[in-house]
């Protein structure tokens, strides 16, 4: 199910929009007054990053907010010689919102998973904006709460579900947030789909196990793939949505 913020976003890709229009349709700035949007836009910088670029490091303070315009950014937690992808963010998502709270350190690293284009708003500009416009601060806190809930769901899934169920939940979550309805079927299109190695890091498994599980799902008609595109059957999405709500 799409969020209210998603429903406000235009059909045209964000990277094609003027900066003020991007800021006006992306949370946490959707309630900002036009003059506030212009002030944020005038201080913003569009940047392009290659795949594998570390935007923000775990434990360091964010130097500003990043809005993803194109591509995908993973939030990664490292430890014991391996890492776990706790969330995968796409166009319209924001990173570094803790910069509005006095140098709050990042709890994860933010790493580009694909070539990406982002909009960067400096921390001091964000802090000044929320002092003038407290509604943005409330919306920032909602975003942070949602991310914490997502991370808690990942942790509980690792403890309570097998790899197949974890993979299904992950694919459904990605499709509902970053994908779109298929015009030819009742399913969902996810593109570009994460690599099998990325999916393994999202579900706490290995690439070989993910590959076997995806093959079994494909044999059952739950998923189909073509290049970097995956189509999820409605049966899988409905089942994953029901499980997530449980």
Order of alpha helices (4+ residues) and beta strands (2+ residues): alpha-alpha-alpha-beta-beta-beta-beta-beta-beta-beta-beta-alpha-alpha-alpha-beta-beta-alpha-alpha-beta-beta-alpha
